[in-house]
């Protein structure tokens, strides 16, 4: 049998009916915990958040996309779609620590475009191992070979076995980027300095 004190305590703990004259406060919780219940079914698809500004979907700023398995045709399509992007292949895309191959700065004035490309550890000889080609639409493609990151280095008749290999590994690479507009590629001049920086100037088309 339930005692009168217990009945009174139960009555006090029960929710009182809402008074229509009382204002209901709509406040955010102080904190929240992640969902820890049973796993959601595989068919569950969360609803898309409401987007107030439709253009917010494209205002994502700079981004990097990795495409480890692509054909030459797919890669060409990706590069042509990325009008302001930089595409790296080969050893330039392996993401080793140390100086990074393929950093690009681009400038312009009334008549020309100017660019600088970081190419540390790249062979500077003007043979078939290095080239800088420019198309009239402003697309620049640089191909070359890196000479750093070897297991064994021979210098001045001495042989060194490398203990660390943080520089870009040896091998072929390509860098492709787009200048802001069309160019006259007949008026292109470039210089590859001993500091590993390639500079180029080309007249606007």
C-alpha positions in Angstrom: 0.0 0.0 0.0 1.3 3.4 -1.0 1.8 5.9 1.8 0.2 9.4 1.6 3.7 11.0 1.6 4.7 8.9 -1.4 1.5 9.9 -3.3 2.2 13.6 -2.5 5.8 13.3 -3.8 4.6 11.6 -7.0 2.0 14.3 -7.6 4.7 17.0 -7.2 7.0 15.3 -9.7 4.4 15.0 -12.3 4.5 17.7 -15.0 1.9 20.5 -14.4 -0.3 21.3 -17.4 0.9 24.2 -19.5 -0.6 27.6 -18.7 -1.5 29.3 -22.0 -0.5 32.7 -20.4 3.0 31.5 -19.7 5.6 32.3 -22.4 7.4 29.3 -23.8 11.2 29.9 -24.0 12.9 28.5 -27.1 16.5 28.2 -26.2 19.4 26.2 -27.4 20.8 23.4 -25.2 23.8 24.2 -23.1 25.7 21.3 -24.6 24.9 18.2 -26.6 26.3 14.7 -27.0 26.9 12.7 -30.2 24.4 10.0 -31.1 25.3 6.8 -29.2 22.2 4.7 -29.9 21.9 1.7 -32.1 23.5 1.9 -35.6 21.4 3.6 -38.2 20.1 1.4 -41.0 22.2 1.4 -44.2 19.2 3.0 -46.1 19.3 6.1 -43.8 20.3 9.2 -45.8 20.6 12.4 -43.8 18.6 15.3 -45.2 20.6 18.0 -47.0 21.0 21.2 -45.0 19.1 24.2 -46.2 21.2 26.5 -48.2 20.2 30.2 -47.9 22.7 31.3 -50.5 22.9 29.0 -53.5 26.3 30.5 -54.5 27.7 29.4 -51.1 28.1 25.9 -52.7 30.9 27.1 -55.0 32.6 29.6 -52.7 35.0 27.0 -51.2 38.3 28.8 -51.8 41.5 27.0 -52.8 41.4 23.2 -52.6 43.6 20.3 -53.5 42.3 17.2 -55.2 44.2 13.9 -55.4 43.6 11.6 -58.4 45.7 8.6 -57.9 44.3 6.5 -60.7 43.4 8.4 -63.9 43.9 7.9 -67.6 45.6 10.5 -69.8 42.2 11.4 -71.2 40.6 11.9 -67.7 43.6 13.9 -66.5 43.4 16.2 -69.6 39.7 16.8 -68.8 40.5 17.6 -65.1 43.2 20.0 -66.1 41.1 21.8 -68.7 38.2 22.1 -66.2 40.4 23.7 -63.5 41.0 27.1 -65.1 42.9 28.5 -62.2 44.3 25.2 -60.8 47.8 23.7 -60.8 48.2 20.0 -61.8 51.1 18.0 -60.7 52.2 14.5 -61.9 55.1 12.1 -61.2 57.6 12.9 -58.4 56.1 16.4 -58.0 52.9 15.0 -56.7 54.3 12.5 -54.2 54.0 15.0 -51.3 57.4 14.5 -49.7 58.5 16.9 -46.9 61.1 19.4 -47.7 61.1 22.0 -50.6 57.9 21.5 -52.6 58.0 21.3 -56.4 55.3 23.2 -58.3 54.5 26.2 -56.1 53.4 28.9 -58.5 53.1 32.7 -58.3 51.4 34.6 -61.1 51.4 38.4 -61.8 50.3 40.7 -64.6 50.5 44.2 -65.9 48.8 45.9 -68.8 50.8 44.0 -71.4 52.2 40.8 -70.0 51.9 38.0 -67.5 54.7 36.9 -65.2 55.1 33.7 -63.3 57.5 32.0 -60.9 57.6 28.3 -60.3 59.5 26.5 -57.5 61.6 23.7 -59.0 64.1 22.6 -56.3 66.2 19.6 -57.2 65.3 19.7 -60.9 67.9 19.2 -63.6 68.6 22.6 -65.2 70.2 21.4 -68.5 68.5 22.6 -71.7 68.2 19.1 -73.1 65.2 16.9 -73.7 64.9 16.4 -69.9 63.4 19.8 -69.3 60.8 21.8 -71.2 58.4 24.7 -70.7 55.6 24.8 -73.3 52.9 27.5 -73.5 49.7 27.4 -75.4 47.9 30.5 -76.8 45.0 30.1 -74.3 47.5 30.7 -71.5 48.1 27.1 -70.4 51.6 26.4 -69.3 53.1 22.9 -69.0 56.5 22.2 -67.5 58.2 18.8 -67.8 61.4 17.8 -66.2 63.4 15.3 -64.1 64.3 15.6 -60.4 67.7 14.6 -59.4 67.4 14.5 -55.5 66.2 11.8 -53.2 68.6 9.1 -54.3 69.7 6.2 -52.1 73.4 6.8 -53.0 75.0 10.1 -53.9 78.4 10.4 -55.6 80.2 13.7 -55.1 83.8 14.6 -55.7 84.9 10.9 -56.1 83.2 10.1 -52.8 80.2 7.9 -52.3 77.5 8.7 -49.7 74.7 6.4 -48.6 71.8 8.7 -47.7 70.5 8.4 -44.1 67.4 10.6 -44.7 65.5 11.2 -47.9 63.1 14.1 -47.4 63.6 15.8 -50.7 61.5 15.0 -53.8 62.4 11.5 -55.1 64.2 11.2 -58.4 62.0 10.8 -61.5 60.0 12.6 -64.2 57.3 15.1 -63.4 55.0 17.6 -65.0 53.4 20.8 -63.8 50.4 22.4 -65.6 48.7 25.7 -64.7 46.6 28.3 -66.4 47.5 32.0 -66.8 44.6 34.4 -66.4 44.1 34.9 -70.1 45.3 34.2 -73.6 48.9 34.9 -74.6 51.1 35.5 -77.5 53.5 32.6 -77.0 55.9 34.0 -79.6 56.8 36.7 -77.1 57.8 34.4 -74.2 61.1 34.7 -72.3 62.1 32.6 -69.3 65.1 31.9 -67.1 65.7 28.9 -64.8 68.0 30.2 -62.0 70.5 28.3 -59.7 68.1 29.0 -56.8 65.6 26.5 -58.4 63.1 29.1 -59.5 61.8 29.3 -63.0 60.7 32.8 -64.1 58.8 33.5 -67.2 57.2 36.6 -68.9 54.8 36.4 -71.8 52.9 39.0 -73.7 49.1 39.0 -73.5 47.2 37.8 -76.5 
